[in-house]
């Protein structure tokens, strides 16, 4: 587990010097990273909780109690290291405003759609048939257009869906 040893070593270095304040743009970026990490860890906890509540998946997709404990321990270590780093840089997490959250989710959707374009999906074993490729591209374009309409509405508050 050398990757965790490095994480611990890094964690022991964070906070050993005097706290430092970042300029506003760097502080906002680090706060965004912190918010995204916290949100991802919260979603992961929901998945673990859901997996413990019911055995919906196949045997191969289930996690053992030992695996679940290990994952939770590592998630807690990540969260501790993140918060220690935020304290070191004098950054406090604040719950993002709904507008910011919508923009972040729309940005995520945009990246997902960009990566789903046929030309980006090479190397999956089979090439698209020409008609399938055109239909897939049309679907991606339509989803991107709808996503952009929502984004425009969030940013400007003027566009109609």
BELVEN-V829663 format. One record per pair of residues at least 24 apart in sequence whose ideal C-beta (glycine too) atoms are under 6 Angstrom apart, sorted by sequence separation. I is the first residue (numbers start at 1). GAP is how many residues later the second one is. If there is no record, write none. Layout:
<<I;GAP> <I;GAP>>
This chain:
<<116;24> <113;27> <113;30> <113;31> <41;34> <41;38> <109;38> <106;41> <37;45> <106;45> <34;48> <103;51> <34;52> <102;52> <99;55> <35;58> <30;59> <34;59> <31;60> <30;61> <35;61> <31;62> <27;64> <22;67> <15;69> <19;69> <21;69> <11;70> <14;70> <14;71> <19;71> <15;73> <14;74>>
